[in-house]
Amino acid sequence: MEDENIVGHGGAPHACASYEISNLQRRVRELEEHILHRSTETRCTVPIAGRLSCQHSSLPHLPQSLLHVQASYLDSDILSAWNPPAQSIHEPVPEEIAKLLGSRSDIDLIKARYFQSVHVWMPIISKIRLDRLADRSLGTIRADIALLYLCMKLVQEVPPPQQEGQSELYIVAKQFLNDLHMKGPLTLRIVQAGLLLSIYELGHAIFPSAFMTIGHCARGGIAMGLHNRLAPQLAGKPRSWADWEERLRVWWMTVILDRYVTVGADYRPLCTEDPNNDTLLPADDSAWDNGNKAQSVPLPA
């Protein structure tokens, strides 16, 4: 009926919608130009009687790629037309985080124990991909990868019998995750770290933090396009089947935890939609771990 109405009125509604989209895109371009212009200006000092002058430094220069990401939240067509590469985080790793992770051999031990334990029942991180990212870093770990390592260490932590309050490792990991959320950009490693953190919070009955963390993972996954292959992919187009399979597994884990955390709570809506008959299930675990392409089947009707 909707298509008939469009045809029957000579395409007027469609033309109106096209005009609105063009107008919105024009306004976004003007906003980008305004921000770039303002980033080069310095605010003047305002003398106040009896007080020191108030000085403001120039606004930070935003990379063009980050401006496009910000604009895409206003109009997703911008992201679809732009086809961005995967976003990277250039924030330095805090010294406190580096000390908790230890040396390269300590990190290798964290990964080895993780993939022998947690990964067996929650395979959402590609070991091949993670090792490749670590080798590419040449000794300098990206902040989002450091966060993921920290959360991998956290979910393996066995608290002492007489522990009072929350562990230091949990508090540091939680604060680091919040810092990266504020500074951006959003990456798949941040969403994965959030899922591991929520597992820890669920296991230790840390509420309402567990409820909120899973909600953040859901919104982050939707923003990145993990929920739908046809959605704009904030992490860039998958380079291989294994890359898309990793995103699919991250989203399935988000969907599962979203339902788990609300199973006993009435009147609390889910953050994620129910899977439909076209939703693909994760492929064979062993094949994915070894980098071998395997067939993914849709959810049974």
Residue pairs with C-beta under 8 A, 6 or more apart in sequence:
5 13
6 13
6 14
21 75
21 77
24 74
24 75
25 75
25 77
25 78
28 71
28 74
28 75
28 78
31 71
32 67
32 71
35 62
35 67
36 61
36 62
36 67
38 59
39 58
39 59
39 60
39 61
39 62
40 58
40 61
41 58
41 59
42 56
42 57
42 58
43 55
43 56
43 58
45 53
45 54
45 55
46 53
46 54
47 53
48 54
62 70
65 84
65 85
65 87
66 184
66 185
68 78
68 79
68 82
68 84
69 79
69 84
69 87
69 184
69 185
69 234
71 78
72 78
72 79
72 82
72 232
72 234
73 223
76 231
76 232
79 232
79 234
80 232
83 236
83 237
84 234
84 236
85 236
86 187
86 235
86 236
87 185
87 186
87 187
87 234
87 235
87 236
88 142
88 185
88 187
89 142
89 143
89 144
89 180
89 183
89 184
89 185
89 187
90 142
90 143
91 143
91 179
91 180
91 183
92 143
93 141
93 142
93 143
93 146
94 176
96 172
97 146
97 147
97 150
97 172
97 176
98 146
100 150
100 153
100 169
100 172
101 107
101 110
101 141
101 146
101 149
101 150
101 153
104 139
107 134
107 149
110 149
110 152
110 153
110 156
111 127
111 130
111 149
111 152
113 156
114 125
114 152
114 153
114 155
114 156
115 127
117 156
118 152
118 155
118 156
118 196
118 199
119 125
119 127
122 199
122 253
123 249
123 282
123 285
123 288
123 289
124 192
124 195
124 246
124 249
124 250
124 253
125 148
125 152
125 192
125 246
126 242
126 243
126 245
126 246
126 288
127 289
128 242
128 289
128 291
129 242
129 243
129 246
130 145
130 148
133 142
133 145
134 141
134 145
137 145
141 149
142 189
143 180
144 180
144 187
144 189
144 190
144 193
145 189
146 176
147 173
147 176
147 177
147 180
147 189
147 190
147 193
148 189
148 190
148 192
148 193
148 196
150 169
150 172
150 173
150 176
150 193
151 173
151 177
151 192
151 193
151 194
151 196
151 197
151 200
152 196
153 169
154 169
154 170
154 173
154 196
154 197
154 200
155 196
155 199
155 200
157 167
157 169
157 170
157 200
159 167
159 204
166 204
166 206
170 200
170 204
170 206
173 193
173 197
174 197
174 209
177 190
177 193
177 194
177 197
180 190
181 190
181 216
185 234
186 220
186 223
186 224
186 234
187 235
188 224
188 226
188 235
188 246
188 247
188 250
190 220
191 217
191 220
191 221
191 224
191 226
191 250
191 254
192 250
194 213
194 216
194 217
194 220
195 214
195 217
195 250
195 253
195 254
195 257
197 213
198 210
198 213
198 214
198 217
198 257
198 261
199 257
200 206
201 207
201 209
201 210
201 213
202 210
202 257
202 260
202 261
210 261
211 261
211 262
214 254
214 257
214 258
214 261
214 271
215 258
215 271
217 254
217 257
218 254
218 258
218 271
218 272
219 271
221 227
221 250
221 251
221 254
221 272
222 231
222 272
223 234
224 233
224 234
224 235
224 247
225 231
225 232
225 233
225 234
225 235
226 247
226 248
226 250
226 251
226 254
227 251
227 272
227 273
229 244
235 247
238 244
238 247
241 293
242 288
242 291
242 293
245 282
245 283
245 288
245 296
248 280
248 282
248 296
249 282
249 288
252 281
252 282
254 272
255 272
255 275
258 270
258 271
258 272
259 270
262 268
262 270
275 299
276 299
277 298
277 299
277 300
277 301
278 298
278 299
279 298
279 299
280 296
280 297
280 298
280 299
281 296
281 297
281 298
281 299
282 288
282 296
283 294
283 295
283 296
284 294
287 293
287 294
288 294
